[in-house]
């Protein structure tokens, strides 16, 4: 890998440029089946199947029977030392499943590891990754290599050796990219790259901020002139040198993914490259170095194994606040992705005795459809199988029948913008997230249309109000763009810190006591809690305009956008949900949509797992009011002219 001296962001931009050059050649041959800017990845309904020694015909038959579109074939080549050395047998298996999937107009993608490699029965083998190539391994500051055995994680068997390689080891990277090109040449539709991380998530490594191997340390010195072993205050986010280390680690993994995409597309321009990433918008992204905001710029889609906080992360065990926080993360990913797909490898159920697995599965699917992310079903906490195959078959069939409603491009109407600041998240995670999440949940509970705005999309934002939730780090170009936004009539609402250098004015509202943080603190105790004065003040400052006004309870989350030129409202109902005790919602009645209209349009209403029905409006002055049927788990309503 070649480094550019100076700002690591330049390195990320170079990686993006390399990717985009290759991506220009990679339009799907069946793209005419999809709206402009989309391809098969935007419409997947995923299930995973172990491929080794399996029957490709049976895998594809089962997928077709269960309405699966997007077959994940688990057949890791570079993440298993034996096939890293000799991939011949696995390449043949990958080619076979690709051919069978294409014969029925399905798509298949193959799992490979990122920086992890396992040697089976290494305790008895003469050769392993660690034995043969110790210099390739990631290391902590003391020099201890990232080598682990059975019990370190549930997927590592006794006697196996699990190692984590630095992506900056030149010889390993050369072989790895050779394997990527060989996989692409099989005709498989996608390469799914699992956990391209710095080792900081196994026990004892959480605060290591690895890696300090010689290749990584030298690359950082070439980039910054700093010695990573001596010139950083590890874990001190106020240290400018540690911040450079954070940026370097993120840019290195982003470049690694861009390099995979470039190599794969050099052989097969149609292939899609999809990393699996478990950190989302939270602190873990900084720690492991895999930042989905940056990575979306250099890959075709991202599969989010999205988990945050403590606990089991199952749909069956989520609180109502958890559901709203997941909605914040999902809508952030959709903003980062642009027209690219967001796949969601979330988990529904893993043995909760008081919760039927079918109910937990349906809740997960209904919530994900509301956010517009692609669903994936798995059994327990693994990638394959299902907790209830009949439920998956029913839901996937229903999604297939209504896929354009949920996955066609969603376009903003009159949104309140909420600014996601990557630099603030990186260096001031806790303060930023409590403000950012609180502001978006406030908008979700008040059923206001919102749009997550980022440095990449700031100049394109056309909403009348933009909230900066305790944003503390802004580059000069961001400051100029924000000032231009206000000068041209947009209103900035700055909560908490003010990093813009702008003074309070008619178009710049300063709220030092962040209403987002106050709202999050209140609903963390009671989801129906609200400070009337704070709520009223924030709403009046936002001055949100409604194309479509929604009157619904605060335990119903809404996403509002146009789809195919028609205003849509997507609903997810969390009323009545109790973690580990009850996964059946209390149906919500008398939800109303209100719109100013001289015409007499109608509303189409599609309940989760139901059929569309037409709703007539009642005239109320210059407005039409539509009263919707009861909503159980979720629904979508849209205006028909």
C-alpha positions in Angstrom: 0.0 0.0 0.0 1.3 3.5 -0.9 0.7 6.3 1.5 0.2 10.0 0.8 1.9 12.3 3.3 -0.4 14.6 5.1 -4.1 14.5 5.9 -5.5 10.9 6.2 -8.7 12.2 4.6 -6.8 12.6 1.4 -6.1 8.9 1.5 -9.7 8.1 1.9 -10.6 10.3 -1.0 -8.0 8.5 -3.2 -9.4 5.2 -2.2 -12.9 6.4 -3.1 -11.6 7.7 -6.5 -10.1 4.3 -7.3 -13.3 2.6 -6.4 -15.5 4.9 -8.4 -13.4 4.5 -11.4 -13.9 0.7 -11.3 -17.6 1.1 -10.3 -18.3 3.1 -13.4 -17.9 -0.2 -15.3 -20.0 -2.3 -12.9 -23.6 -1.7 -13.8 -25.8 -4.8 -13.3 -26.7 -6.5 -16.6 -30.3 -6.6 -15.3 -30.4 -3.0 -14.0 -33.3 -2.2 -16.3 -35.4 -4.2 -13.8 -34.7 -1.6 -11.1 -35.2 2.2 -10.7 -32.2 4.3 -11.8 -29.3 4.1 -9.4 -30.4 0.8 -8.0 -29.4 -2.9 -8.6 -30.1 -6.3 -7.1 -28.5 -5.4 -3.8 -31.3 -3.0 -3.1 -33.9 -5.7 -3.2 -32.4 -8.7 -1.4 -34.2 -10.9 1.2 -31.2 -12.7 2.6 -30.6 -16.2 4.1 -27.3 -17.9 4.6 -26.2 -21.5 3.6 -23.0 -23.3 4.4 -21.5 -24.3 1.1 -18.7 -26.7 1.9 -19.6 -30.2 0.8 -23.2 -29.0 0.2 -25.5 -29.6 -2.8 -25.7 -26.3 -4.7 -28.9 -27.5 -6.3 -30.6 -28.0 -3.0 -29.4 -24.6 -1.6 -30.9 -22.8 -4.6 -34.1 -24.9 -4.5 -34.6 -24.1 -0.8 -33.9 -20.4 -1.4 -36.5 -20.3 -4.2 -39.1 -22.1 -2.1 -38.6 -19.7 0.8 -38.6 -16.5 -1.4 -35.0 -15.8 -0.6 -33.4 -13.4 -3.0 -29.7 -13.0 -2.2 -28.1 -16.3 -1.2 -25.2 -16.0 1.2 -22.8 -18.9 0.6 -20.5 -19.5 3.6 -17.3 -20.7 2.0 -14.4 -18.6 3.4 -11.2 -18.8 1.4 -8.7 -16.2 2.9 -10.0 -16.7 6.4 -9.1 -20.3 6.6 -5.3 -21.0 6.4 -5.7 -24.2 4.4 -7.7 -22.5 1.6 -5.6 -19.3 1.9 -2.7 -21.5 0.7 -4.7 -23.6 -1.8 -8.2 -22.3 -2.8 -8.8 -24.8 -5.6 -11.6 -26.9 -4.1 -13.6 -23.9 -2.7 -13.4 -22.0 -5.9 -15.1 -24.9 -7.7 -17.9 -24.9 -5.1 -18.4 -21.1 -5.4 -18.6 -21.4 -9.2 -21.2 -24.1 -8.9 -23.6 -22.2 -6.6 -23.3 -19.1 -8.7 -24.3 -21.0 -11.9 -27.3 -22.6 -10.1 -28.5 -19.3 -8.7 -28.2 -17.5 -12.0 -30.2 -20.3 -13.7 -33.3 -19.3 -11.7 -32.6 -15.5 -11.8 -31.4 -15.4 -8.2 -28.2 -13.8 -6.8 -25.4 -15.4 -4.7 -22.6 -13.9 -2.8 -19.7 -15.6 -0.9 -18.5 -15.0 2.6 -14.8 -14.3 3.2 -13.0 -13.1 6.3 -11.3 -9.7 6.4 -8.3 -9.5 8.7 -9.0 -12.8 10.6 -7.6 -16.2 9.7 -8.2 -19.5 11.4 -6.0 -22.6 11.1 -8.0 -25.8 12.0 -6.3 -28.2 14.5 -3.3 -25.9 14.7 -2.3 -27.5 17.9 -1.4 -30.6 15.9 -0.4 -29.1 12.6 3.1 -28.3 11.5 2.0 -25.2 9.7 -0.4 -22.3 10.7 -0.6 -18.7 10.0 1.1 -17.7 13.2 3.8 -20.4 12.9 4.6 -19.5 9.3 4.1 -15.8 9.3 4.4 -14.3 12.8 5.4 -10.9 11.3 2.0 -10.5 9.6 0.1 -10.5 12.9 -1.4 -7.5 14.6 0.1 -6.7 18.0 -0.7 -4.7 21.0 1.6 -2.0 22.4 3.7 -4.5 24.4 4.3 -6.6 21.2 1.9 -9.4 22.1 0.5 -11.0 18.9 -3.2 -11.3 18.2 -3.3 -15.1 18.5 -6.3 -16.8 20.1 -7.6 -20.3 20.7 -10.8 -22.2 21.4 -13.2 -20.3 23.7 -12.0 -16.8 22.7 -15.1 -16.6 20.5 -18.0 -19.0 19.9 -16.8 -19.7 16.3 -13.2 -20.8 17.4 -13.1 -24.5 18.0 -10.7 -26.2 20.6 -7.3 -26.7 19.0 -7.9 -24.1 16.3 -5.7 -21.1 16.0 -7.4 -17.7 15.4 -5.2 -14.8 14.3 -5.7 -11.2 13.2 -3.5 -10.0 10.4 -2.5 -6.4 9.8 -3.8 -5.2 6.4 -0.5 -3.5 5.9 1.6 -6.7 5.7 2.6 -6.5 2.0 3.0 -10.2 1.2 -0.2 -11.2 2.9 -2.1 -8.4 1.2 -0.7 -9.5 -2.2 -1.9 -13.1 -1.7 -5.2 -11.9 -0.3 -5.9 -9.8 -3.4 -5.0 -12.7 -5.6 -7.6 -14.8 -3.8 -10.2 -11.9 -4.3 -9.6 -11.9 -8.0 -9.9 -15.7 -8.2 -13.2 -15.6 -6.4 -14.5 -12.8 -8.7 -13.6 -14.9 -11.7 -16.0 -17.6 -10.6 -18.9 -15.4 -11.7 -20.3 -15.1 -8.1 -22.4 -11.9 -7.8 -20.8 -10.6 -4.6 -18.0 -10.9 -2.1 -19.1 -10.5 1.5 -16.1 -9.4 3.6 -16.6 -10.1 7.3 -15.0 -8.1 10.1 -12.2 -6.1 8.5 -11.2 -4.8 11.9 -8.3 -3.9 14.1 -8.2 -6.4 17.0 -9.8 -4.5 19.9 -12.9 -6.6 20.7 -11.6 -9.8 22.3 -11.2 -10.0 26.0 -8.1 -8.1 27.1 -7.8 -6.2 23.8 -10.6 -3.7 24.2 -8.3 -0.8 25.2 -5.3 -1.9 23.1 -5.9 0.5 20.1 -4.0 -2.0 18.0 -2.1 -2.6 15.9 1.5 -1.9 16.8 3.2 -4.4 14.4 6.2 -3.1 12.4 4.3 -2.7 9.2 1.5 -0.6 10.7 3.9 1.5 12.9 6.1 2.2 9.8 3.1 3.2 7.7 1.8 5.6 10.3 5.3 7.2 10.6 5.4 7.6 6.8 2.0 9.2 7.0 2.5 11.5 9.9 6.1 11.5 11.0 5.0 10.1 14.4 6.1 7.0 16.3 2.9 5.2 17.3 4.7 3.5 20.1 6.0 6.6 21.7 4.3 9.8 20.5 0.6 9.0 21.4 -1.4 9.1 24.6 -3.5 6.1 23.9 -7.1 6.6 24.8 -6.7 10.4 25.3 -9.1 11.9 22.8 -7.7 15.4 23.6 -4.3 14.4 22.3 -3.8 15.6 18.7 -1.5 12.7 18.0 -3.9 10.1 19.2 -6.6 11.7 17.0 -4.2 11.2 14.1 -3.9 7.6 15.1 -7.7 7.3 15.1 -7.9 8.8 11.6 -5.1 6.6 10.3 -6.7 3.4 11.6 -10.0 4.3 9.9 -8.5 5.3 6.7 -6.3 2.2 6.5 -9.3 -0.1 6.8 -11.3 2.0 4.3 -8.5 1.7 1.8 -8.3 -2.0 2.4 -12.0 -2.3 1.4 -11.4 -0.1 -1.6 -8.5 -2.3 -2.7 -10.7 -5.4 -2.5 -13.3 -3.7 -4.6 -10.7 -2.6 -7.2 -9.2 -6.1 -7.5 -12.6 -7.9 -7.7 -14.0 -5.5 -10.3 -10.8 -5.7 -12.4 -11.8 -9.3 -13.1 -15.6 -9.1 -12.9 -16.9 -5.5 -13.3 -20.5 -6.6 -12.2 -19.4 -8.1 -8.9 -20.6 -6.3 -5.7 -18.4 -5.9 -2.6 -20.2 -5.9 0.7 -18.4 -5.7 4.1 -20.0 -6.9 7.2 -19.6 -4.3 10.0 -20.9 -4.6 13.6 -20.2 -1.1 14.8 -22.7 1.5 13.7 -22.7 5.2 14.7 -21.4 4.5 18.2 -18.0 4.4 19.8 -17.2 0.9 18.7 -16.6 2.3 15.1 -13.7 4.4 16.4 -12.3 1.6 18.5 -12.2 -1.2 15.8 -11.5 1.3 13.0 -14.4 0.2 10.7 -16.4 3.4 10.1 -19.5 2.7 8.0 -19.7 6.4 7.1 -16.4 6.3 5.3 -16.8 2.7 4.0 -20.0 3.4 2.2 -18.0 5.6 -0.1 -15.8 2.8 -1.4 -18.1 -0.3 -1.5 -21.4 -1.4 -3.1 -23.4 -2.0 0.1 -22.8 -2.7 3.7 -24.2 -5.6 5.8 -24.6 -4.2 9.3 -24.4 -6.7 12.1 -25.7 -3.8 14.1 -25.4 -4.0 17.9 -24.9 -1.3 20.5 -24.7 -1.1 24.3 -24.9 -4.1 26.6 -27.1 -7.1 26.5 -28.1 -9.7 23.9 -29.2 -7.4 21.1 -32.1 -9.7 20.2 -35.4 -8.3 18.9 -37.1 -10.3 21.6 -35.2 -8.5 24.3 -35.3 -4.9 23.0 -36.9 -2.2 25.0 -39.1 0.5 23.4 -36.1 2.9 23.7 -33.9 0.3 22.0 -36.3 0.2 19.0 -36.1 3.9 18.6 -32.3 3.9 18.9 -32.1 1.3 16.2 -34.3 3.5 14.1 -31.8 6.3 14.5 -28.9 4.0 13.5 -30.8 2.6 10.5 -31.8 6.0 9.1 -28.2 7.2 9.6 -27.0 4.3 7.5 -29.5 5.0 4.8 -28.2 8.5 4.6 -24.6 7.4 4.5 -25.4 4.9 1.8 -27.1 7.3 -0.7 -28.5 5.1 -3.4 -26.6 2.0 -2.2 -28.2 -0.8 -0.2 -28.2 -1.2 3.6 -28.4 -4.9 4.6 -29.3 -5.7 8.2 -27.9 -8.8 9.9 -29.8 -8.2 13.1 -31.0 -11.1 15.3 -34.5 -11.8 16.4 -34.7 -14.6 19.1 -32.4 -17.0 20.9 -34.3 -19.0 23.4 -36.5 -16.4 25.3 -39.1 -18.6 26.9 -41.8 -16.0 27.2 -41.5 -14.7 23.6 -42.6 -16.7 20.6 -39.9 -16.6 17.9 -42.4 -15.8 15.2 -43.4 -12.6 17.0 -39.9 -11.5 17.5 -39.1 -12.1 13.9 -42.1 -10.2 12.7 -41.2 -7.2 14.9 -37.7 -7.1 13.5 -38.8 -7.3 9.9 -41.6 -4.7 10.4 -39.2 -2.2 12.0 -36.5 -2.8 9.3 -39.0 -2.3 6.5 -40.1 1.0 8.1 -36.5 2.2 7.9 -36.0 0.9 4.4 -33.2 -1.5 5.2 -32.9 -5.0 3.7 -33.8 -8.0 5.9 -31.8 -11.0 6.8 -33.1 -14.0 8.8 -30.9 -16.2 10.9 -31.3 -18.7 13.8 -30.1 -17.5 17.2 -26.9 -15.5 16.9 -25.3 -17.1 13.8 -25.7 -16.2 10.1 -27.6 -19.2 8.8 -30.9 -21.0 9.5 -34.1 -19.6 10.9 -35.9 -19.5 14.2 -39.1 -20.2 12.3 -38.9 -21.1 8.6 -42.6 -20.8 8.1 -42.6 -17.2 9.3 -39.7 -16.3 7.1 -41.4 -17.9 4.1 -44.5 -15.9 4.8 -42.8 -12.6 5.4 -40.3 -12.9 2.5 -43.2 -13.7 0.1 -45.1 -10.6 1.3 -42.0 -8.4 1.0 -41.4 -9.7 -2.6 -44.9 -8.7 -3.5 -44.4 -5.2 -2.2 -40.7 -4.7 -2.6 -41.0 -1.4 -4.6 -43.0 0.2 -1.8 -40.2 -0.4 0.7 -37.0 -0.4 -1.3 -37.6 2.0 -4.2 -35.7 5.3 -3.7 -37.1 7.5 -0.9 -36.9 11.2 -1.5 -37.2 14.0 1.1 -40.0 16.5 1.0 -39.8 19.1 3.7 -37.4 17.5 6.2 -35.7 18.9 9.3 -32.1 18.2 8.8 -30.0 16.6 11.6 -26.2 16.8 11.1 -24.0 13.8 11.6 -20.5 15.0 12.2 -18.0 12.1 11.8 -15.1 14.0 13.5 -17.3 14.9 16.5 -18.4 11.3 16.8 -14.8 10.2 16.6 -13.5 12.5 19.4 -16.5 13.4 21.5 -18.6 10.2 21.1 -20.7 10.3 24.3 -21.7 13.9 24.2 -22.5 13.9 20.5 -24.5 10.7 20.5 -26.7 11.7 23.4 -27.6 14.9 21.5 -27.9 13.3 18.1 -30.0 10.3 19.2 -32.2 12.5 21.4 -32.9 15.0 18.6 -33.8 12.3 16.1 -36.0 10.3 18.6 -37.7 13.6 19.4 -38.6 14.0 15.7 -39.6 10.4 15.4 -42.0 10.6 18.3 -43.4 13.9 17.0 -43.8 12.4 13.6 -41.8 15.1 11.8 -40.0 14.3 8.6 -36.2 14.4 9.1 -33.1 13.8 7.0 -29.7 12.9 8.3 -27.2 15.3 6.7 -23.5 14.6 6.5 -20.4 16.4 5.2 -20.9 14.6 1.9 -24.5 15.8 1.5 -24.4 19.2 3.2 -24.3 21.2 0.0 -27.2 19.3 -1.4 -29.6 19.7 1.6 -32.7 21.7 0.7 -34.7 21.5 4.0 -35.5 24.8 5.7 -34.0 23.9 9.1 -30.8 22.1 10.0 -30.0 21.0 13.5 -26.4 20.7 14.7 -26.6 18.4 17.8 -23.7 19.3 20.0 -21.4 19.3 17.0 -17.9 20.2 18.2 -15.6 19.6 15.2 -16.1 21.3 11.8 -13.6 21.6 9.0 -13.3 25.0 7.3 -15.3 23.8 4.3 -18.1 22.6 6.5 -18.2 26.0 8.3 -18.3 27.8 4.9 -21.2 25.6 3.7 -23.1 26.1 6.9 -22.7 29.9 6.7 -23.8 29.8 3.0 -26.9 27.7 4.0 -27.9 30.4 6.6 -27.2 33.2 4.2 -29.5 31.7 1.6 -32.4 31.4 3.9 -31.9 28.2 5.8 -32.2 28.1 9.5 -29.5 26.6 11.7 -30.5 25.3 15.1 -27.2 24.7 17.1 -27.6 22.8 20.3 -24.9 22.4 22.9 -21.6 23.6 21.6 -21.2 26.0 18.7 -18.3 25.1 16.4 -19.6 27.2 13.4 -18.2 30.6 14.4 -21.6 32.0 13.7 -23.5 34.4 16.0 -27.1 34.1 17.1 -29.5 35.7 14.6 -32.8 35.2 13.0 -31.3 32.4 11.0 -29.0 31.0 13.6 -30.6 29.7 16.9 -28.3 28.9 19.7 -29.6 26.4 22.3 -26.7 25.8 24.8 -28.9 23.5 26.9 -29.4 20.8 24.3 -33.1 19.7 24.0 -32.0 16.4 22.4 -29.9 15.4 25.5 -32.8 16.5 27.8 -35.3 14.4 25.7 -33.0 11.3 25.7 -32.5 11.6 29.5 -36.3 11.8 30.1 -37.3 8.9 27.8 -34.5 6.7 29.3 -36.7 6.6 32.4 -40.1 6.7 30.7 -40.8 6.7 27.0 -43.8 8.8 27.4 -42.0 11.4 29.6 -41.8 14.9 28.1 -40.8 18.3 29.5 -43.6 20.5 28.1 -41.7 23.7 28.1 -38.6 22.2 26.5 -40.7 20.4 23.9 -42.7 23.5 23.0 -39.6 25.6 22.8 -37.8 23.2 20.5 -40.8 22.7 18.2 -41.2 26.5 17.9 -37.5 26.9 17.1 -37.6 24.1 14.5 -40.5 25.7 12.6 -41.1 22.5 10.8 -43.4 22.6 7.8 -45.7 19.7 7.0 -46.3 18.4 3.5 -48.2 15.6 5.3 -49.1 16.0 9.0 -49.2 12.8 11.1 -51.2 12.5 14.3 -50.0 9.3 16.1 -49.0 8.3 19.6 -45.3 8.8 20.6 -44.6 5.0 20.8 -45.2 4.8 17.1 -42.1 5.6 15.0 -42.6 7.2 11.6 -40.5 7.6 8.5 -41.8 10.1 6.0 -40.7 10.5 2.3 -41.9 10.4 -1.3 -41.6 7.1 -3.1 -42.3 7.2 -6.8 -43.4 10.8 -6.5 -46.1 9.9 -3.9 -45.9 11.0 -0.2 -45.5 7.9 2.0 -45.6 7.4 5.8 -44.0 4.2 7.2 -45.1 3.2 10.7 -43.6 0.9 13.3 -45.6 0.4 16.5 -43.7 -0.4 19.8 -46.7 0.0 22.0 -47.0 -2.8 24.6 -43.6 -4.4 23.9 -41.8 -5.6 27.0 -38.3 -7.1 26.7 -38.2 -10.8 27.2 -41.9 -10.8 28.3 -44.2 -9.6 25.5 -43.6 -9.2 21.8 -47.2 -8.6 20.8 -48.0 -5.0 20.3 -51.0 -3.1 21.6 -52.8 -2.1 18.3 -53.0 1.7 17.8 -56.2 3.2 16.6 -57.3 6.6 15.2 -54.0 7.6 13.6 -54.7 10.4 11.2 -53.0 11.9 8.2 -53.8 15.5 7.3 -52.9 17.4 4.1 -53.8 20.7 2.6 -55.4 19.9 -0.7 -58.1 21.4 -3.0 -58.3 18.0 -4.8 -59.8 14.8 -3.3 -56.9 12.2 -3.3 -57.2 9.0 -1.5 -54.8 7.2 0.9 -53.7 3.6 0.3 -53.0 1.7 3.5 -50.9 -1.4 3.6 -50.7 -3.1 7.0 -47.7 -5.4 7.7 -48.4 -8.8 6.2 -51.8 -7.5 4.9 -53.3 -6.3 1.7 -53.7 -2.7 0.4 -56.9 -0.9 1.1 -58.2 2.5 0.0 -59.1 5.1 2.6 -61.3 8.1 1.8 -60.6 11.5 3.4 -62.9 13.8 5.2 -62.9 17.5 4.3 -61.9 19.9 7.2 -61.7 23.4 5.8 -58.9 23.5 3.2 -57.5 20.2 4.4 -58.3 16.5 4.0 -58.1 14.2 7.1 -57.6 10.5 6.6 -58.3 8.2 9.6 -56.2 5.0 9.3 -57.3 1.5 10.4 -55.7 0.0 13.5 -51.9 -0.5 13.2 -50.6 -3.6 14.9 -46.8 -4.2 14.2 -46.4 -1.8 11.3 -47.9 -0.3 8.2 -47.3 2.1 5.3 -49.7 4.7 4.0 -49.4 6.8 0.8 -51.3 9.4 -1.1 -52.8 8.4 -4.4 -53.9 11.3 -6.7 
